[in-house]
Amino acid sequence: MNKSKLQIKLAFITGLREIVLNEISQSANLRVIKEEGDYIYLDFMQDLTVIKRLRSVSRAYIVVQNSKYNPRYISNHKSILGNLIEIAISGNKDKFKTFKIICAGSDSPRVRSIAEYIQKAYRLTEKEESDMKIHIIKLDEIWEIGVQITSRPLSFRDYKIKNMSGAMDPTIAYAVNSLCELESANSYLNIFSGSATLLIEAGQCYPNLKQLIGFDNNKKSISLAIQNIKKAGLIKKIQLKEKDIFDKPDLGKFDVITSDLPFGMSISKNEDLENLYRCFVEYCQETLNHGGKLAVYTSKHEILKQIILESRLKIIKTLELKFITSVNAYLRPKIFVCRLKQSSV
């Protein structure tokens, strides 16, 4: 393989590899070259539209690798980086106004000369919180130069007008839905609907769904969710209801039920998490159609797993995830996919 040829580098949340590879496989134009940790490298393509539409990926970059491409070399051959920048900003110049270089020794004269080149050639301002992310990093014996192809991560969705603290990452919502065989489902219920990320991802990816319902007991959450649903163009398709799980609302039966289960700050002070999860599982048992699927996401998976094992639900798949939160703490949540157990009668 020619180490100096352009490639596309995809970053994703640890644990979502199979979801990402499955989404890539659905496009005939995308070809995987290699995998390294939580990164997948693809053959370069001039039209980046397909890459920008990937829903399981957090970030995407145009990269080039070569053992020579250290900061000194790039400062003397700036057109190598300039080529990547040109591709990223092509047709999107208005989206990029600021830039940041991620590189060891970012204050060195060589890196400073690269920054000055970018400022002059592309009229971009250097800023910590930037539109254009550029990296010059060493991977074993190879140097990699990369430019993020979008001004915001791919995981930032246009419909996100309002976000809640601790809201679900849309790439995880996409993953939860993709594990539910929604292509063959008609009805979808989202419990503890929050900012409606799961509902919107389902509505946008699976137009065949005839019934999309979510409920939450928090008026503020519902109000924020409605704004997101409107922006997504799904206000006529998604129904939101103010309901409490402890009241066991009668909304009918569903082919698929999903939930980002509350924990920590997102539950009431005096609320017993085990009691809440038990009530949730009991409700899902009664509300899920036979042959249907339940997909649940939570950081308190030990509690949930024990309750499911005592229920009429059977765990058919789990995904273990790992990522850093905005406050630099590691979260290790799990996705559980369940079906109703076959009746022994």
C-alpha positions in Angstrom: 0.0 0.0 0.0 1.3 3.5 -0.9 1.6 5.1 2.5 1.4 8.6 1.0 -2.0 8.2 -0.7 -5.1 10.0 0.7 -7.4 8.1 3.0 -10.6 8.7 5.0 -10.2 8.1 8.8 -13.4 7.4 10.9 -13.5 7.7 14.6 -16.3 6.1 16.7 -17.2 5.3 20.3 -15.5 2.2 21.7 -17.9 -0.7 21.4 -19.7 0.4 18.2 -17.3 -1.2 15.8 -19.7 -3.8 14.4 -22.4 -1.1 14.0 -20.0 1.1 12.1 -18.8 -1.7 9.8 -22.4 -2.7 9.1 -23.3 0.8 8.1 -20.2 1.1 5.9 -21.1 -2.2 4.2 -24.4 -0.8 3.1 -22.6 1.6 0.7 -21.0 0.1 -2.3 -18.6 3.1 -2.6 -16.9 2.6 0.8 -14.0 0.3 1.1 -12.2 -0.5 4.4 -8.4 -0.5 4.1 -7.5 -1.2 7.7 -8.5 -0.8 11.4 -6.4 0.7 14.2 -8.1 0.8 17.6 -11.2 2.9 17.5 -10.4 4.1 14.0 -11.3 2.7 10.6 -9.5 3.8 7.5 -11.3 3.9 4.1 -10.1 4.4 0.5 -10.3 8.1 -0.3 -13.2 9.4 -2.3 -13.4 12.8 -3.8 -17.2 13.2 -3.1 -17.4 13.2 0.7 -21.3 13.3 0.7 -21.6 9.6 1.7 -19.1 10.0 4.5 -20.9 13.0 5.9 -24.1 11.0 6.0 -22.7 8.2 8.2 -24.7 8.1 11.4 -22.7 5.7 13.6 -19.4 7.6 13.2 -18.3 10.4 15.6 -15.8 12.2 13.4 -14.3 11.8 9.9 -10.9 13.1 8.6 -9.0 13.2 5.3 -5.6 11.9 6.2 -2.2 11.0 4.6 0.5 8.9 6.2 4.3 8.8 5.6 7.4 8.2 7.7 8.7 11.6 6.5 5.7 13.8 7.4 7.0 15.2 10.7 6.3 18.9 11.6 9.7 19.9 10.2 9.0 18.3 6.8 5.4 19.7 6.7 6.7 23.2 7.5 9.0 22.9 4.4 6.3 21.2 2.2 3.1 23.1 3.3 1.3 22.1 0.2 0.9 18.5 1.6 -1.4 19.9 4.3 -2.8 22.5 2.0 -4.1 19.8 -0.3 -6.1 18.2 2.6 -7.5 21.7 3.6 -8.6 22.4 0.0 -10.6 19.2 -0.1 -12.2 19.8 3.3 -13.3 23.4 2.5 -14.3 22.7 -1.1 -17.9 24.0 -1.4 -18.0 24.7 2.4 -15.8 27.7 2.8 -18.4 29.6 4.8 -18.4 26.7 7.4 -14.7 27.2 8.3 -13.6 30.4 10.0 -11.2 29.1 12.7 -8.6 26.3 13.0 -6.6 24.5 15.6 -3.5 22.3 15.1 -3.1 19.3 17.3 0.5 18.4 17.5 3.2 17.8 20.0 5.3 20.9 20.4 2.5 23.1 19.0 4.5 26.2 20.1 7.6 25.3 18.2 8.8 27.5 15.3 7.9 24.8 12.8 4.3 24.4 13.9 4.0 28.2 14.2 5.1 28.6 10.6 2.4 26.0 9.6 -0.2 28.0 11.5 0.9 31.3 9.8 0.6 29.6 6.4 -3.0 28.5 7.2 -3.9 32.0 8.4 -2.6 33.7 5.3 -3.5 31.1 2.6 -7.1 30.3 3.9 -7.9 33.4 6.0 -8.7 31.3 9.0 -8.2 32.4 12.6 -6.4 30.2 15.1 -8.6 29.4 18.0 -8.9 26.7 20.8 -12.6 26.0 20.0 -12.3 25.8 16.2 -14.2 24.8 13.1 -11.2 23.1 11.4 -9.4 20.5 13.4 -5.9 19.6 12.0 -3.6 17.0 13.4 0.0 16.1 12.9 0.6 12.9 15.0 3.0 10.0 15.1 1.6 6.5 15.0 4.4 4.0 15.7 7.0 4.8 13.0 4.5 6.6 10.7 3.5 10.3 10.8 -0.2 11.1 10.0 -1.5 14.5 8.9 -5.3 14.9 9.0 -8.1 17.4 8.6 -11.6 16.9 9.9 -14.0 17.1 6.9 -16.8 18.9 8.8 -16.8 21.9 11.0 -18.7 20.0 13.7 -18.4 16.2 14.5 -20.7 14.0 12.5 -22.3 13.0 15.8 -23.7 16.6 16.0 -27.1 16.4 14.3 -28.8 19.4 12.7 -32.1 18.7 14.5 -30.4 19.2 17.9 -31.8 22.7 18.7 -32.1 21.9 22.4 -30.0 19.4 24.3 -30.4 18.1 27.8 -27.7 17.4 30.3 -26.5 13.8 29.9 -28.5 13.5 26.6 -27.8 10.4 24.5 -25.1 10.6 21.9 -26.9 10.3 18.5 -24.4 7.7 17.3 -25.4 5.5 20.2 -29.1 6.1 19.5 -28.5 5.0 15.9 -26.8 1.9 17.2 -29.6 1.1 19.6 -32.2 1.4 16.8 -30.0 -0.6 14.3 -30.1 -3.6 16.7 -33.9 -3.7 16.6 -34.6 -4.9 13.1 -36.7 -1.8 12.5 -36.9 -2.5 8.8 -39.6 -5.1 9.5 -41.3 -3.2 12.4 -44.5 -1.1 12.3 -44.7 0.3 15.9 -42.1 1.9 18.1 -42.3 3.0 21.7 -39.5 5.1 23.4 -39.8 5.2 27.2 -38.2 8.1 29.1 -38.0 9.9 25.8 -35.9 12.9 27.0 -34.8 15.1 24.1 -36.2 12.6 21.6 -32.9 11.5 20.1 -33.9 7.8 19.8 -37.3 8.8 18.3 -35.8 11.2 15.7 -33.1 8.7 14.7 -35.7 6.1 14.2 -38.0 8.4 12.3 -35.3 9.6 9.9 -33.7 6.2 9.2 -36.8 4.0 9.1 -39.6 5.8 7.2 -41.6 2.5 7.1 -42.5 2.9 10.9 -46.2 3.7 11.1 -46.3 4.4 14.8 -43.7 6.4 16.7 -44.6 7.2 20.3 -42.5 8.4 23.2 -43.4 9.3 26.8 -41.7 11.1 29.6 -43.0 12.5 32.9 -41.0 15.8 32.7 -42.8 18.7 31.0 -39.6 20.6 30.3 -38.0 17.5 28.6 -41.1 17.2 26.4 -41.1 20.9 25.5 -37.4 20.6 24.4 -38.0 17.4 22.6 -40.9 18.9 20.6 -38.5 21.7 19.3 -36.0 19.0 18.1 -38.8 17.0 16.5 -40.0 20.0 14.6 -36.5 20.8 13.4 -36.2 17.2 12.2 -39.4 17.6 10.2 -41.1 14.8 12.1 -43.8 16.6 14.1 -46.6 14.9 12.2 -45.0 11.5 12.6 -43.8 11.4 16.2 -46.3 11.5 19.1 -45.0 12.6 22.6 -47.0 12.0 25.7 -46.6 13.1 29.3 -46.9 9.8 31.2 -45.3 8.2 34.3 -43.9 4.7 34.1 -45.3 3.9 37.5 -48.9 4.6 36.2 -48.3 1.8 33.5 -49.8 3.9 30.7 -52.0 1.9 28.3 -50.7 2.9 24.9 -51.2 -0.5 23.1 -48.6 -3.1 22.1 -45.4 -2.4 20.2 -43.0 -4.3 17.9 -40.0 -2.4 19.3 -39.4 -0.6 22.7 -36.3 1.4 23.3 -35.0 3.4 26.3 -32.1 5.4 27.5 -32.7 4.6 31.2 -32.4 7.4 33.7 -29.7 7.2 36.4 -27.7 9.6 38.6 -28.8 13.2 38.3 -31.6 12.4 35.9 -33.8 10.7 38.5 -35.6 12.3 41.4 -33.7 12.6 44.7 -35.8 10.1 46.6 -36.3 7.7 43.7 -35.2 4.1 44.1 -33.4 3.1 40.9 -34.0 -0.6 41.4 -37.7 0.0 41.9 -37.8 2.2 38.8 -36.0 -0.4 36.6 -38.2 -3.2 37.9 -41.3 -1.3 37.1 -39.8 -0.5 33.6 -39.1 -4.2 32.9 -42.6 -5.3 34.1 -44.2 -2.7 31.8 -42.1 -3.8 28.8 -43.1 -7.4 29.3 -46.7 -6.5 29.0 -46.3 -3.9 26.2 -44.0 -5.8 23.8 -45.4 -7.8 21.0 -44.4 -11.4 20.7 -41.3 -11.6 18.4 -40.6 -7.9 19.1 -37.4 -6.4 20.6 -36.5 -4.3 23.6 -33.3 -2.3 23.4 -32.1 -0.6 26.5 -29.1 1.7 27.2 -27.8 2.3 30.8 -24.7 2.9 32.9 -26.3 1.0 35.8 -26.3 -2.3 33.9 -25.7 -4.6 36.9 -29.1 -3.6 38.4 -30.9 -3.9 35.1 -29.3 -7.3 34.2 -30.4 -8.9 37.4 -34.0 -7.7 37.0 -34.1 -8.9 33.4 -32.8 -12.3 34.4 -35.7 -12.6 36.9 -38.3 -11.5 34.2 -40.0 -13.0 31.2 -37.4 -11.3 28.9 -34.4 -12.9 27.5 -31.1 -11.0 26.8 -30.1 -11.9 23.2 -27.3 -9.4 22.7 -25.2 -6.9 24.7 -22.8 -4.2 23.6 -20.2 -2.7 26.0 -19.3 0.9 25.3 -16.7 3.2 26.7 -16.2 6.9 26.3 -15.1 10.1 28.1 -17.8 12.6 29.2 -17.6 16.3 28.9 -16.2 16.4 32.5 -13.4 13.9 31.5 -14.9 11.0 33.4 -15.0 7.5 31.8 -18.5 6.0 31.3 -18.8 2.3 30.6 -22.5 1.8 29.7 -24.1 -1.2 28.0 -26.8 -1.7 25.4 -29.1 -4.7 26.1 -31.2 -6.2 23.4 -34.0 -8.5 24.6 -37.0 -10.6 23.4 -39.8 -12.2 25.3 -39.1 -15.8 26.4 -41.1 -18.4 24.6 -44.1 -19.5 26.7 -43.8 -23.0 28.1 -47.6 -23.4 27.8 
